[in-house]
Amino acid sequence: MKIAILSRNPKLYSTKRLVEAAEKKGHEAVVIDHLKCNIEIEKRKPKIYYIDHYLEGFDAVIPRIGASVTFYGTAVVRQFEMMKVFTAVESVALVRSRDKLRSLQILSRASVGMPKTVFTNYSKDVDHLVDAVGGTPLVLKLLEGTQGLGVVLAESKNAAKSIIEAFNGLQARVVVQEFIEESGGADIRAFVVDGVVVGAMKRQGKEGEFRSNLHRGGTASLVELTDEEEITAVKAARALGLGVAGVDMVQSNRGPLVLEVNSSPGLEGIERATGKNIAREIIKFVERHV
């Protein structure tokens, strides 16, 4: 097979691992910077021009689209789909997952457990927002935040009011979410490929930090999922239509609660924590569907 890996940097860990895994299985892997693609639209002749040539002969594409370039990246993925090329992450699913509010609404409809969440159009009724998620402390998240950025813990109602007013003043969209105290600053990432959990790690925030993201100094370790956690992760990925997904959950007194579903999850943390070849699982997924 000839596989396109959409990535802006061929030196990134995840990109290199996917190339290695593809080549070990006898496939040709080509790294393509999606921002350097020109999309040519014509009746029954969709084409992609890349740097100095047309992209042809590809059997599959594995998108690694950064959050800041979601619009153009998904347009490139959509063009590959129009060219009848299989994609490991479909364009519509990628768009769904990047819209935090929409993804939470979809998960809610699919009866996936999640923390109580409120989204508002710059409401000044902070008392109601706080009460709706069960009081303080509570978590405030920017809709466009990634890797733990734009996530703030408000310990009191006054703090929540000040932060919400600050975000409102910047016209930044924010969601108010229940704080799951019993999680102890830890969460679980389950890596789902083609409807199966192929690896899972527990991420623990550093002391005094409620965010567990590895980019924020958290640590990762291998974890054995309960049946309920595994079912929840698979259900969340399926609800959003993602063939490859990183499902982030916290353990609560009422079972696993999904925080977010990532459509371009990094491979470095999960492979090092679990010792598993996750990149190979993604290539095997592509093989099964091409």
Buried (B, 14 or more C-beta within 10 A) or exposed (E): BBBBBBBBEEEBBBBBBBBBBBEEBEBBBBBBBBEEBEBEEEEEEBBBEBEEEEBEEBBBBBBBBBBEBBEBBBBBBBBBBBBEBBBBBBBBBBBBBBBBEBBBBBBEEEEBBBBBBBBBEEEEEBEEBBEBBEEBBBBBBBBBBBBBEBBBBBEEBEBBBEBBEEBBEEEBBBBBBBBBEEBEBBBBBBBBBBEEBBBBBBBBBEEEBBBBBBEBEBBBEBBEBEEEBBBBBBBBBBBBBBBBBBBBBBBBEEEBBBBBBBBBBBBBBBBBBBEBBBBBBBBBBBBEEE
